[in-house]
């Protein structure tokens, strides 16, 4: 099996470092993606802001892999049609054209047990686990044929969808049980 360091086929940048609290602007055309949006799969409310308030080079390209860099490490592929940026709690990984790795496979690998173990081995001892750009660049990604990458990515995504559906069913079940209990107590 061949391994390549991430920086040999991708550019890794930190998200935009906001100097103050991000206020939601309903008229804003630029979406701000925070770590909680990646960890939850986008379930948390997205914040919007006016375009032109951050440099254009922070705009995320479709196909970029977004990776949280503190606490829980999680990756998602950005395939949205809206303009977005990330906060500094997220790395943006842009694959080189012609890279032997697909964005979906890279995200799946980072989220896998093997990827998480490798990330843990790169961290320095801290109260809150964190990754630097340099540590992220040094990740060694196993290179497999693209057909296998696509198959693994489809299986992984189907598994994630099942997990998300089960999570939603658990939330609905809890809510229903609370309503039933409340109705029984209130009479």
CNS distance restraints for C-alpha pairs under 8 A (distance, minus, plus):
assign (resid   1 and name CA) (resid 142 and name CA) 6.80 0.50 0.50
assign (resid   1 and name CA) (resid 143 and name CA) 7.02 0.50 0.50
assign (resid   1 and name CA) (resid 144 and name CA) 7.49 0.50 0.50
assign (resid   2 and name CA) (resid 142 and name CA) 5.91 0.50 0.50
assign (resid   2 and name CA) (resid 143 and name CA) 5.53 0.50 0.50
assign (resid   2 and name CA) (resid 144 and name CA) 7.64 0.50 0.50
assign (resid   3 and name CA) (resid 140 and name CA) 5.71 0.50 0.50
assign (resid   3 and name CA) (resid 141 and name CA) 5.28 0.50 0.50
assign (resid   3 and name CA) (resid 142 and name CA) 4.37 0.50 0.50
assign (resid   3 and name CA) (resid 143 and name CA) 5.63 0.50 0.50
assign (resid   4 and name CA) (resid   8 and name CA) 6.73 0.50 0.50
assign (resid   4 and name CA) (resid 140 and name CA) 5.24 0.50 0.50
assign (resid   4 and name CA) (resid 141 and name CA) 5.35 0.50 0.50
assign (resid   4 and name CA) (resid 142 and name CA) 6.62 0.50 0.50
assign (resid   4 and name CA) (resid 143 and name CA) 6.99 0.50 0.50
assign (resid   5 and name CA) (resid   9 and name CA) 7.66 0.50 0.50
assign (resid   5 and name CA) (resid 137 and name CA) 6.60 0.50 0.50
assign (resid   5 and name CA) (resid 138 and name CA) 5.43 0.50 0.50
assign (resid   5 and name CA) (resid 139 and name CA) 5.44 0.50 0.50
assign (resid   5 and name CA) (resid 140 and name CA) 4.34 0.50 0.50
assign (resid   5 and name CA) (resid 141 and name CA) 6.11 0.50 0.50
assign (resid   6 and name CA) (resid  10 and name CA) 5.92 0.50 0.50
assign (resid   6 and name CA) (resid 136 and name CA) 7.32 0.50 0.50
assign (resid   6 and name CA) (resid 137 and name CA) 5.17 0.50 0.50
assign (resid   6 and name CA) (resid 138 and name CA) 6.20 0.50 0.50
assign (resid   6 and name CA) (resid 139 and name CA) 5.56 0.50 0.50
assign (resid   6 and name CA) (resid 140 and name CA) 6.11 0.50 0.50
assign (resid   6 and name CA) (resid 141 and name CA) 6.40 0.50 0.50
assign (resid   7 and name CA) (resid  11 and name CA) 6.14 0.50 0.50
assign (resid   7 and name CA) (resid  12 and name CA) 7.27 0.50 0.50
assign (resid   7 and name CA) (resid 137 and name CA) 4.70 0.50 0.50
assign (resid   7 and name CA) (resid 138 and name CA) 6.82 0.50 0.50
assign (resid   9 and name CA) (resid  95 and name CA) 6.06 0.50 0.50
assign (resid   9 and name CA) (resid  96 and name CA) 5.45 0.50 0.50
assign (resid   9 and name CA) (resid  99 and name CA) 5.77 0.50 0.50
assign (resid   9 and name CA) (resid 100 and name CA) 7.95 0.50 0.50
assign (resid  10 and name CA) (resid  93 and name CA) 6.39 0.50 0.50
assign (resid  10 and name CA) (resid  94 and name CA) 5.46 0.50 0.50
assign (resid  10 and name CA) (resid  95 and name CA) 4.22 0.50 0.50
assign (resid  10 and name CA) (resid  96 and name CA) 5.24 0.50 0.50
assign (resid  10 and name CA) (resid  99 and name CA) 7.88 0.50 0.50
assign (resid  11 and name CA) (resid  93 and name CA) 5.69 0.50 0.50
assign (resid  11 and name CA) (resid  94 and name CA) 5.20 0.50 0.50
assign (resid  11 and name CA) (resid  95 and name CA) 6.43 0.50 0.50
assign (resid  11 and name CA) (resid  96 and name CA) 7.34 0.50 0.50
assign (resid  12 and name CA) (resid  91 and name CA) 6.48 0.50 0.50
assign (resid  12 and name CA) (resid  92 and name CA) 5.74 0.50 0.50
assign (resid  12 and name CA) (resid  93 and name CA) 4.58 0.50 0.50
assign (resid  12 and name CA) (resid  94 and name CA) 6.53 0.50 0.50
assign (resid  12 and name CA) (resid 133 and name CA) 6.66 0.50 0.50
assign (resid  12 and name CA) (resid 136 and name CA) 7.66 0.50 0.50
assign (resid  12 and name CA) (resid 137 and name CA) 6.97 0.50 0.50
assign (resid  13 and name CA) (resid  91 and name CA) 5.56 0.50 0.50
assign (resid  13 and name CA) (resid  92 and name CA) 5.30 0.50 0.50
assign (resid  13 and name CA) (resid  93 and name CA) 6.61 0.50 0.50
assign (resid  13 and name CA) (resid 133 and name CA) 6.95 0.50 0.50
assign (resid  14 and name CA) (resid  87 and name CA) 7.91 0.50 0.50
assign (resid  14 and name CA) (resid  88 and name CA) 5.56 0.50 0.50
assign (resid  14 and name CA) (resid  89 and name CA) 7.51 0.50 0.50
assign (resid  14 and name CA) (resid  90 and name CA) 6.19 0.50 0.50
assign (resid  14 and name CA) (resid  91 and name CA) 4.57 0.50 0.50
assign (resid  14 and name CA) (resid  92 and name CA) 6.22 0.50 0.50
assign (resid  14 and name CA) (resid 133 and name CA) 7.18 0.50 0.50
assign (resid  15 and name CA) (resid  58 and name CA) 6.92 0.50 0.50
assign (resid  15 and name CA) (resid  85 and name CA) 7.01 0.50 0.50
assign (resid  15 and name CA) (resid  86 and name CA) 4.80 0.50 0.50
assign (resid  15 and name CA) (resid  87 and name CA) 4.70 0.50 0.50
assign (resid  15 and name CA) (resid  88 and name CA) 4.11 0.50 0.50
assign (resid  15 and name CA) (resid  89 and name CA) 6.72 0.50 0.50
assign (resid  15 and name CA) (resid  90 and name CA) 5.51 0.50 0.50
assign (resid  15 and name CA) (resid  91 and name CA) 5.77 0.50 0.50
assign (resid  15 and name CA) (resid  92 and name CA) 6.58 0.50 0.50
assign (resid  16 and name CA) (resid  54 and name CA) 7.91 0.50 0.50
assign (resid  16 and name CA) (resid  58 and name CA) 6.56 0.50 0.50
assign (resid  16 and name CA) (resid  85 and name CA) 7.14 0.50 0.50
assign (resid  16 and name CA) (resid  86 and name CA) 6.04 0.50 0.50
assign (resid  16 and name CA) (resid  87 and name CA) 4.88 0.50 0.50
assign (resid  16 and name CA) (resid  88 and name CA) 5.07 0.50 0.50
assign (resid  17 and name CA) (resid  87 and name CA) 6.02 0.50 0.50
assign (resid  17 and name CA) (resid  88 and name CA) 4.96 0.50 0.50
assign (resid  18 and name CA) (resid  22 and name CA) 7.39 0.50 0.50
assign (resid  18 and name CA) (resid  87 and name CA) 7.04 0.50 0.50
assign (resid  18 and name CA) (resid  88 and name CA) 7.65 0.50 0.50
assign (resid  22 and name CA) (resid  47 and name CA) 7.83 0.50 0.50
assign (resid  23 and name CA) (resid  47 and name CA) 7.48 0.50 0.50
assign (resid  23 and name CA) (resid  48 and name CA) 7.90 0.50 0.50
assign (resid  23 and name CA) (resid  49 and name CA) 7.41 0.50 0.50
assign (resid  24 and name CA) (resid  28 and name CA) 7.92 0.50 0.50
assign (resid  24 and name CA) (resid  47 and name CA) 5.08 0.50 0.50
assign (resid  24 and name CA) (resid  48 and name CA) 5.23 0.50 0.50
assign (resid  24 and name CA) (resid  49 and name CA) 6.15 0.50 0.50
assign (resid  25 and name CA) (resid  47 and name CA) 7.39 0.50 0.50
assign (resid  25 and name CA) (resid  48 and name CA) 5.33 0.50 0.50
assign (resid  25 and name CA) (resid  49 and name CA) 5.06 0.50 0.50
assign (resid  25 and name CA) (resid  50 and name CA) 7.09 0.50 0.50
assign (resid  26 and name CA) (resid  48 and name CA) 6.33 0.50 0.50
assign (resid  26 and name CA) (resid  49 and name CA) 7.52 0.50 0.50
assign (resid  27 and name CA) (resid  48 and name CA) 7.59 0.50 0.50
assign (resid  27 and name CA) (resid  49 and name CA) 7.40 0.50 0.50
assign (resid  27 and name CA) (resid  50 and name CA) 7.24 0.50 0.50
assign (resid  28 and name CA) (resid  48 and name CA) 5.03 0.50 0.50
assign (resid  28 and name CA) (resid  49 and name CA) 4.14 0.50 0.50
assign (resid  28 and name CA) (resid  50 and name CA) 4.19 0.50 0.50
assign (resid  28 and name CA) (resid  51 and name CA) 6.82 0.50 0.50
assign (resid  29 and name CA) (resid  48 and name CA) 6.48 0.50 0.50
assign (resid  29 and name CA) (resid  49 and name CA) 6.24 0.50 0.50
assign (resid  29 and name CA) (resid  50 and name CA) 5.63 0.50 0.50
assign (resid  29 and name CA) (resid  51 and name CA) 5.91 0.50 0.50
assign (resid  29 and name CA) (resid  83 and name CA) 7.14 0.50 0.50
assign (resid  30 and name CA) (resid  48 and name CA) 5.47 0.50 0.50
assign (resid  30 and name CA) (resid  49 and name CA) 5.22 0.50 0.50
assign (resid  30 and name CA) (resid  50 and name CA) 5.85 0.50 0.50
assign (resid  30 and name CA) (resid  51 and name CA) 5.39 0.50 0.50
assign (resid  30 and name CA) (resid  82 and name CA) 7.54 0.50 0.50
assign (resid  30 and name CA) (resid  83 and name CA) 5.34 0.50 0.50
assign (resid  30 and name CA) (resid  84 and name CA) 5.30 0.50 0.50
assign (resid  30 and name CA) (resid  85 and name CA) 7.32 0.50 0.50
assign (resid  31 and name CA) (resid  46 and name CA) 6.67 0.50 0.50
assign (resid  31 and name CA) (resid  47 and name CA) 5.83 0.50 0.50
assign (resid  31 and name CA) (resid  48 and name CA) 4.48 0.50 0.50
assign (resid  31 and name CA) (resid  49 and name CA) 6.42 0.50 0.50
assign (resid  31 and name CA) (resid  82 and name CA) 7.36 0.50 0.50
assign (resid  31 and name CA) (resid  83 and name CA) 6.22 0.50 0.50
assign (resid  31 and name CA) (resid  84 and name CA) 4.42 0.50 0.50
assign (resid  31 and name CA) (resid  85 and name CA) 6.38 0.50 0.50
assign (resid  32 and name CA) (resid  46 and name CA) 6.48 0.50 0.50
assign (resid  32 and name CA) (resid  47 and name CA) 5.36 0.50 0.50
assign (resid  32 and name CA) (resid  48 and name CA) 5.92 0.50 0.50
assign (resid  32 and name CA) (resid  49 and name CA) 7.36 0.50 0.50
assign (resid  32 and name CA) (resid  84 and name CA) 5.69 0.50 0.50
assign (resid  32 and name CA) (resid  85 and name CA) 5.18 0.50 0.50
assign (resid  32 and name CA) (resid  86 and name CA) 5.53 0.50 0.50
assign (resid  32 and name CA) (resid  87 and name CA) 7.01 0.50 0.50
assign (resid  33 and name CA) (resid  37 and name CA) 6.16 0.50 0.50
assign (resid  33 and name CA) (resid  38 and name CA) 7.63 0.50 0.50
assign (resid  33 and name CA) (resid  46 and name CA) 6.57 0.50 0.50
assign (resid  33 and name CA) (resid  47 and name CA) 7.38 0.50 0.50
assign (resid  33 and name CA) (resid  84 and name CA) 6.89 0.50 0.50
assign (resid  33 and name CA) (resid  85 and name CA) 6.12 0.50 0.50
assign (resid  33 and name CA) (resid  86 and name CA) 4.63 0.50 0.50
assign (resid  33 and name CA) (resid  87 and name CA) 6.51 0.50 0.50
assign (resid  34 and name CA) (resid  38 and name CA) 6.95 0.50 0.50
assign (resid  34 and name CA) (resid  86 and name CA) 5.92 0.50 0.50
assign (resid  34 and name CA) (resid  87 and name CA) 5.61 0.50 0.50
assign (resid  34 and name CA) (resid  89 and name CA) 6.91 0.50 0.50
assign (resid  34 and name CA) (resid  90 and name CA) 6.97 0.50 0.50
assign (resid  35 and name CA) (resid  39 and name CA) 6.21 0.50 0.50
assign (resid  35 and name CA) (resid  68 and name CA) 5.48 0.50 0.50
assign (resid  35 and name CA) (resid  87 and name CA) 7.77 0.50 0.50
assign (resid  35 and name CA) (resid  89 and name CA) 6.05 0.50 0.50
assign (resid  35 and name CA) (resid  90 and name CA) 6.11 0.50 0.50
assign (resid  36 and name CA) (resid  40 and name CA) 5.97 0.50 0.50
assign (resid  36 and name CA) (resid  42 and name CA) 7.73 0.50 0.50
assign (resid  36 and name CA) (resid  44 and name CA) 6.72 0.50 0.50
assign (resid  37 and name CA) (resid  41 and name CA) 5.94 0.50 0.50
assign (resid  37 and name CA) (resid  42 and name CA) 4.35 0.50 0.50
assign (resid  37 and name CA) (resid  43 and name CA) 6.35 0.50 0.50
assign (resid  37 and name CA) (resid  44 and name CA) 5.41 0.50 0.50
assign (resid  37 and name CA) (resid  45 and name CA) 7.53 0.50 0.50
assign (resid  37 and name CA) (resid  46 and name CA) 7.27 0.50 0.50
assign (resid  38 and name CA) (resid  42 and name CA) 5.74 0.50 0.50
assign (resid  38 and name CA) (resid  66 and name CA) 7.52 0.50 0.50
assign (resid  38 and name CA) (resid  67 and name CA) 7.72 0.50 0.50
assign (resid  38 and name CA) (resid  68 and name CA) 7.27 0.50 0.50
assign (resid  38 and name CA) (resid  74 and name CA) 6.83 0.50 0.50
assign (resid  38 and name CA) (resid  75 and name CA) 6.83 0.50 0.50
assign (resid  38 and name CA) (resid  76 and name CA) 6.30 0.50 0.50
assign (resid  39 and name CA) (resid  68 and name CA) 7.83 0.50 0.50
assign (resid  39 and name CA) (resid  72 and name CA) 7.73 0.50 0.50
assign (resid  39 and name CA) (resid  74 and name CA) 5.90 0.50 0.50
assign (resid  39 and name CA) (resid  75 and name CA) 7.76 0.50 0.50
assign (resid  40 and name CA) (resid  44 and name CA) 6.68 0.50 0.50
assign (resid  41 and name CA) (resid  76 and name CA) 7.65 0.50 0.50
assign (resid  42 and name CA) (resid  46 and name CA) 7.79 0.50 0.50
assign (resid  49 and name CA) (resid  53 and name CA) 7.96 0.50 0.50
assign (resid  52 and name CA) (resid  56 and name CA) 7.52 0.50 0.50
assign (resid  54 and name CA) (resid  58 and name CA) 7.17 0.50 0.50
assign (resid  55 and name CA) (resid  59 and name CA) 7.77 0.50 0.50
assign (resid  58 and name CA) (resid  85 and name CA) 5.87 0.50 0.50
assign (resid  58 and name CA) (resid  86 and name CA) 7.74 0.50 0.50
assign (resid  59 and name CA) (resid  83 and name CA) 6.66 0.50 0.50
assign (resid  59 and name CA) (resid  84 and name CA) 5.67 0.50 0.50
assign (resid  59 and name CA) (resid  85 and name CA) 5.01 0.50 0.50
assign (resid  60 and name CA) (resid  64 and name CA) 6.85 0.50 0.50
assign (resid  60 and name CA) (resid  78 and name CA) 7.80 0.50 0.50
assign (resid  60 and name CA) (resid  83 and name CA) 7.11 0.50 0.50
assign (resid  60 and name CA) (resid  84 and name CA) 5.75 0.50 0.50
assign (resid  60 and name CA) (resid  85 and name CA) 5.61 0.50 0.50
assign (resid  60 and name CA) (resid  86 and name CA) 7.74 0.50 0.50
assign (resid  60 and name CA) (resid  92 and name CA) 7.41 0.50 0.50
assign (resid  61 and name CA) (resid  78 and name CA) 7.59 0.50 0.50
assign (resid  61 and name CA) (resid  94 and name CA) 7.66 0.50 0.50
assign (resid  62 and name CA) (resid  78 and name CA) 5.53 0.50 0.50
assign (resid  62 and name CA) (resid  79 and name CA) 4.93 0.50 0.50
assign (resid  62 and name CA) (resid  80 and name CA) 6.60 0.50 0.50
assign (resid  62 and name CA) (resid  81 and name CA) 7.57 0.50 0.50
assign (resid  63 and name CA) (resid  77 and name CA) 5.99 0.50 0.50
assign (resid  63 and name CA) (resid  78 and name CA) 5.44 0.50 0.50
assign (resid  63 and name CA) (resid  79 and name CA) 5.58 0.50 0.50
assign (resid  63 and name CA) (resid  94 and name CA) 7.48 0.50 0.50
assign (resid  63 and name CA) (resid 103 and name CA) 6.21 0.50 0.50
assign (resid  64 and name CA) (resid  77 and name CA) 5.85 0.50 0.50
assign (resid  64 and name CA) (resid  78 and name CA) 5.47 0.50 0.50
assign (resid  64 and name CA) (resid  79 and name CA) 7.74 0.50 0.50
assign (resid  64 and name CA) (resid  92 and name CA) 6.39 0.50 0.50
assign (resid  64 and name CA) (resid  93 and name CA) 5.52 0.50 0.50
assign (resid  64 and name CA) (resid  94 and name CA) 4.90 0.50 0.50
assign (resid  64 and name CA) (resid  95 and name CA) 6.98 0.50 0.50
assign (resid  64 and name CA) (resid 103 and name CA) 6.75 0.50 0.50
assign (resid  65 and name CA) (resid  75 and name CA) 6.53 0.50 0.50
assign (resid  65 and name CA) (resid  76 and name CA) 5.69 0.50 0.50
assign (resid  65 and name CA) (resid  77 and name CA) 4.47 0.50 0.50
assign (resid  65 and name CA) (resid  78 and name CA) 6.08 0.50 0.50
assign (resid  65 and name CA) (resid  92 and name CA) 5.93 0.50 0.50
assign (resid  65 and name CA) (resid  93 and name CA) 4.97 0.50 0.50
assign (resid  65 and name CA) (resid  94 and name CA) 6.65 0.50 0.50
assign (resid  65 and name CA) (resid 103 and name CA) 6.07 0.50 0.50
assign (resid  65 and name CA) (resid 104 and name CA) 7.98 0.50 0.50
assign (resid  65 and name CA) (resid 106 and name CA) 7.61 0.50 0.50
assign (resid  65 and name CA) (resid 107 and name CA) 6.43 0.50 0.50
assign (resid  66 and name CA) (resid  75 and name CA) 5.44 0.50 0.50
assign (resid  66 and name CA) (resid  76 and name CA) 5.34 0.50 0.50
assign (resid  66 and name CA) (resid  77 and name CA) 6.11 0.50 0.50
assign (resid  66 and name CA) (resid  78 and name CA) 6.74 0.50 0.50
assign (resid  66 and name CA) (resid  90 and name CA) 6.35 0.50 0.50
assign (resid  66 and name CA) (resid  91 and name CA) 5.72 0.50 0.50
assign (resid  66 and name CA) (resid  92 and name CA) 4.90 0.50 0.50
assign (resid  66 and name CA) (resid  93 and name CA) 6.29 0.50 0.50
assign (resid  67 and name CA) (resid  73 and name CA) 6.75 0.50 0.50
assign (resid  67 and name CA) (resid  74 and name CA) 5.59 0.50 0.50
assign (resid  67 and name CA) (resid  75 and name CA) 4.34 0.50 0.50
assign (resid  67 and name CA) (resid  76 and name CA) 6.73 0.50 0.50
assign (resid  67 and name CA) (resid  90 and name CA) 5.42 0.50 0.50
assign (resid  67 and name CA) (resid  91 and name CA) 5.07 0.50 0.50
assign (resid  67 and name CA) (resid  92 and name CA) 6.60 0.50 0.50
assign (resid  67 and name CA) (resid  93 and name CA) 7.63 0.50 0.50
assign (resid  68 and name CA) (resid  72 and name CA) 7.07 0.50 0.50
assign (resid  68 and name CA) (resid  73 and name CA) 5.19 0.50 0.50
assign (resid  68 and name CA) (resid  74 and name CA) 5.51 0.50 0.50
assign (resid  68 and name CA) (resid  75 and name CA) 6.61 0.50 0.50
assign (resid  68 and name CA) (resid  89 and name CA) 5.92 0.50 0.50
assign (resid  68 and name CA) (resid  90 and name CA) 4.43 0.50 0.50
assign (resid  68 and name CA) (resid  91 and name CA) 6.25 0.50 0.50
assign (resid  69 and name CA) (resid  73 and name CA) 6.04 0.50 0.50
assign (resid  69 and name CA) (resid  89 and name CA) 5.63 0.50 0.50
assign (resid  69 and name CA) (resid  90 and name CA) 5.59 0.50 0.50
assign (resid  69 and name CA) (resid  91 and name CA) 6.53 0.50 0.50
assign (resid  69 and name CA) (resid 130 and name CA) 5.60 0.50 0.50
assign (resid  69 and name CA) (resid 131 and name CA) 5.24 0.50 0.50
assign (resid  69 and name CA) (resid 132 and name CA) 7.41 0.50 0.50
assign (resid  70 and name CA) (resid  89 and name CA) 6.50 0.50 0.50
assign (resid  70 and name CA) (resid 128 and name CA) 6.88 0.50 0.50
assign (resid  70 and name CA) (resid 129 and name CA) 5.66 0.50 0.50
assign (resid  70 and name CA) (resid 130 and name CA) 4.25 0.50 0.50
assign (resid  70 and name CA) (resid 131 and name CA) 6.49 0.50 0.50
assign (resid  71 and name CA) (resid 128 and name CA) 5.67 0.50 0.50
assign (resid  71 and name CA) (resid 129 and name CA) 4.99 0.50 0.50
assign (resid  71 and name CA) (resid 130 and name CA) 6.25 0.50 0.50
assign (resid  72 and name CA) (resid 129 and name CA) 7.69 0.50 0.50
assign (resid  73 and name CA) (resid 111 and name CA) 7.53 0.50 0.50
assign (resid  73 and name CA) (resid 116 and name CA) 7.46 0.50 0.50
assign (resid  74 and name CA) (resid 110 and name CA) 7.04 0.50 0.50
assign (resid  74 and name CA) (resid 111 and name CA) 5.74 0.50 0.50
assign (resid  75 and name CA) (resid 107 and name CA) 5.02 0.50 0.50
assign (resid  75 and name CA) (resid 108 and name CA) 7.48 0.50 0.50
assign (resid  75 and name CA) (resid 110 and name CA) 6.36 0.50 0.50
assign (resid  75 and name CA) (resid 111 and name CA) 6.18 0.50 0.50
assign (resid  76 and name CA) (resid 104 and name CA) 7.87 0.50 0.50
assign (resid  76 and name CA) (resid 107 and name CA) 5.68 0.50 0.50
assign (resid  77 and name CA) (resid 103 and name CA) 6.32 0.50 0.50
assign (resid  77 and name CA) (resid 104 and name CA) 6.30 0.50 0.50
assign (resid  77 and name CA) (resid 107 and name CA) 6.57 0.50 0.50
assign (resid  86 and name CA) (resid  90 and name CA) 6.11 0.50 0.50
assign (resid  86 and name CA) (resid  91 and name CA) 7.90 0.50 0.50
assign (resid  86 and name CA) (resid  92 and name CA) 7.80 0.50 0.50
assign (resid  91 and name CA) (resid 133 and name CA) 7.72 0.50 0.50
assign (resid  95 and name CA) (resid  99 and name CA) 6.42 0.50 0.50
assign (resid  95 and name CA) (resid 101 and name CA) 7.94 0.50 0.50
assign (resid  95 and name CA) (resid 103 and name CA) 7.27 0.50 0.50
assign (resid 100 and name CA) (resid 143 and name CA) 7.06 0.50 0.50
assign (resid 100 and name CA) (resid 145 and name CA) 7.90 0.50 0.50
assign (resid 100 and name CA) (resid 146 and name CA) 7.12 0.50 0.50
assign (resid 101 and name CA) (resid 105 and name CA) 6.64 0.50 0.50
assign (resid 101 and name CA) (resid 106 and name CA) 6.66 0.50 0.50
assign (resid 101 and name CA) (resid 143 and name CA) 6.91 0.50 0.50
assign (resid 101 and name CA) (resid 146 and name CA) 6.98 0.50 0.50
assign (resid 101 and name CA) (resid 149 and name CA) 7.68 0.50 0.50
assign (resid 102 and name CA) (resid 106 and name CA) 6.29 0.50 0.50
assign (resid 102 and name CA) (resid 146 and name CA) 7.32 0.50 0.50
assign (resid 102 and name CA) (resid 149 and name CA) 7.18 0.50 0.50
assign (resid 102 and name CA) (resid 150 and name CA) 7.84 0.50 0.50
assign (resid 103 and name CA) (resid 107 and name CA) 6.20 0.50 0.50
assign (resid 104 and name CA) (resid 108 and name CA) 6.08 0.50 0.50
assign (resid 104 and name CA) (resid 149 and name CA) 7.99 0.50 0.50
assign (resid 104 and name CA) (resid 150 and name CA) 7.70 0.50 0.50
assign (resid 104 and name CA) (resid 153 and name CA) 5.89 0.50 0.50
assign (resid 105 and name CA) (resid 109 and name CA) 6.01 0.50 0.50
assign (resid 105 and name CA) (resid 149 and name CA) 5.49 0.50 0.50
assign (resid 105 and name CA) (resid 150 and name CA) 7.01 0.50 0.50
assign (resid 105 and name CA) (resid 152 and name CA) 7.31 0.50 0.50
assign (resid 105 and name CA) (resid 153 and name CA) 5.54 0.50 0.50
assign (resid 106 and name CA) (resid 110 and name CA) 6.20 0.50 0.50
assign (resid 106 and name CA) (resid 141 and name CA) 7.77 0.50 0.50
assign (resid 107 and name CA) (resid 111 and name CA) 6.20 0.50 0.50
assign (resid 108 and name CA) (resid 112 and name CA) 6.08 0.50 0.50
assign (resid 108 and name CA) (resid 153 and name CA) 6.45 0.50 0.50
assign (resid 108 and name CA) (resid 156 and name CA) 6.90 0.50 0.50
assign (resid 109 and name CA) (resid 114 and name CA) 7.24 0.50 0.50
assign (resid 109 and name CA) (resid 115 and name CA) 5.42 0.50 0.50
assign (resid 109 and name CA) (resid 141 and name CA) 7.71 0.50 0.50
assign (resid 110 and name CA) (resid 114 and name CA) 7.74 0.50 0.50
assign (resid 110 and name CA) (resid 115 and name CA) 4.43 0.50 0.50
assign (resid 110 and name CA) (resid 116 and name CA) 6.20 0.50 0.50
assign (resid 111 and name CA) (resid 115 and name CA) 6.15 0.50 0.50
assign (resid 111 and name CA) (resid 116 and name CA) 6.35 0.50 0.50
assign (resid 112 and name CA) (resid 116 and name CA) 6.09 0.50 0.50
assign (resid 113 and name CA) (resid 117 and name CA) 6.07 0.50 0.50
assign (resid 114 and name CA) (resid 118 and name CA) 6.28 0.50 0.50
assign (resid 115 and name CA) (resid 119 and name CA) 6.21 0.50 0.50
assign (resid 116 and name CA) (resid 120 and name CA) 6.12 0.50 0.50
assign (resid 117 and name CA) (resid 121 and name CA) 6.24 0.50 0.50
assign (resid 118 and name CA) (resid 122 and name CA) 6.49 0.50 0.50
assign (resid 118 and name CA) (resid 139 and name CA) 7.08 0.50 0.50
assign (resid 119 and name CA) (resid 123 and name CA) 6.60 0.50 0.50
assign (resid 119 and name CA) (resid 131 and name CA) 7.84 0.50 0.50
assign (resid 119 and name CA) (resid 136 and name CA) 7.81 0.50 0.50
assign (resid 119 and name CA) (resid 139 and name CA) 7.28 0.50 0.50
assign (resid 122 and name CA) (resid 131 and name CA) 7.65 0.50 0.50
assign (resid 122 and name CA) (resid 135 and name CA) 6.02 0.50 0.50
assign (resid 123 and name CA) (resid 129 and name CA) 6.91 0.50 0.50
assign (resid 123 and name CA) (resid 130 and name CA) 6.52 0.50 0.50
assign (resid 123 and name CA) (resid 131 and name CA) 6.04 0.50 0.50
assign (resid 123 and name CA) (resid 135 and name CA) 7.42 0.50 0.50
assign (resid 124 and name CA) (resid 129 and name CA) 7.84 0.50 0.50
assign (resid 124 and name CA) (resid 130 and name CA) 7.84 0.50 0.50
assign (resid 125 and name CA) (resid 129 and name CA) 7.43 0.50 0.50
assign (resid 126 and name CA) (resid 130 and name CA) 7.51 0.50 0.50
assign (resid 131 and name CA) (resid 135 and name CA) 6.09 0.50 0.50
assign (resid 131 and name CA) (resid 136 and name CA) 6.62 0.50 0.50
assign (resid 132 and name CA) (resid 136 and name CA) 6.27 0.50 0.50
assign (resid 133 and name CA) (resid 137 and name CA) 6.11 0.50 0.50
assign (resid 134 and name CA) (resid 138 and name CA) 6.41 0.50 0.50
assign (resid 135 and name CA) (resid 139 and name CA) 6.83 0.50 0.50
assign (resid 144 and name CA) (resid 148 and name CA) 6.62 0.50 0.50
assign (resid 144 and name CA) (resid 149 and name CA) 6.60 0.50 0.50
assign (resid 145 and name CA) (resid 149 and name CA) 6.36 0.50 0.50
assign (resid 146 and name CA) (resid 150 and name CA) 6.07 0.50 0.50
assign (resid 147 and name CA) (resid 151 and name CA) 6.29 0.50 0.50
assign (resid 148 and name CA) (resid 152 and name CA) 5.98 0.50 0.50
assign (resid 149 and name CA) (resid 153 and name CA) 5.97 0.50 0.50
assign (resid 150 and name CA) (resid 154 and name CA) 6.18 0.50 0.50
assign (resid 151 and name CA) (resid 155 and name CA) 6.29 0.50 0.50
assign (resid 152 and name CA) (resid 156 and name CA) 6.00 0.50 0.50
assign (resid 153 and name CA) (resid 157 and name CA) 5.98 0.50 0.50
assign (resid 154 and name CA) (resid 158 and name CA) 6.11 0.50 0.50
assign (resid 155 and name CA) (resid 159 and name CA) 6.19 0.50 0.50
assign (resid 156 and name CA) (resid 160 and name CA) 6.20 0.50 0.50
assign (resid 157 and name CA) (resid 161 and name CA) 6.17 0.50 0.50
assign (resid 158 and name CA) (resid 162 and name CA) 6.29 0.50 0.50
assign (resid 159 and name CA) (resid 163 and name CA) 6.23 0.50 0.50
assign (resid 160 and name CA) (resid 164 and name CA) 6.12 0.50 0.50
assign (resid 161 and name CA) (resid 165 and name CA) 6.12 0.50 0.50
assign (resid 162 and name CA) (resid 166 and name CA) 6.13 0.50 0.50
assign (resid 163 and name CA) (resid 167 and name CA) 6.13 0.50 0.50
assign (resid 164 and name CA) (resid 168 and name CA) 6.21 0.50 0.50
assign (resid 165 and name CA) (resid 169 and name CA) 6.17 0.50 0.50
assign (resid 166 and name CA) (resid 170 and name CA) 6.15 0.50 0.50
assign (resid 167 and name CA) (resid 171 and name CA) 6.35 0.50 0.50
assign (resid 168 and name CA) (resid 172 and name CA) 6.22 0.50 0.50
assign (resid 169 and name CA) (resid 173 and name CA) 5.98 0.50 0.50
assign (resid 170 and name CA) (resid 174 and name CA) 6.12 0.50 0.50
assign (resid 171 and name CA) (resid 175 and name CA) 6.21 0.50 0.50
assign (resid 172 and name CA) (resid 176 and name CA) 6.06 0.50 0.50
assign (resid 173 and name CA) (resid 177 and name CA) 6.11 0.50 0.50
assign (resid 174 and name CA) (resid 178 and name CA) 6.17 0.50 0.50
assign (resid 175 and name CA) (resid 179 and name CA) 6.22 0.50 0.50
assign (resid 176 and name CA) (resid 180 and name CA) 6.17 0.50 0.50
assign (resid 177 and name CA) (resid 181 and name CA) 6.09 0.50 0.50
assign (resid 178 and name CA) (resid 182 and name CA) 6.00 0.50 0.50
assign (resid 179 and name CA) (resid 183 and name CA) 6.02 0.50 0.50
assign (resid 180 and name CA) (resid 184 and name CA) 6.16 0.50 0.50
assign (resid 181 and name CA) (resid 185 and name CA) 6.16 0.50 0.50
assign (resid 182 and name CA) (resid 186 and name CA) 5.91 0.50 0.50
assign (resid 183 and name CA) (resid 187 and name CA) 5.82 0.50 0.50
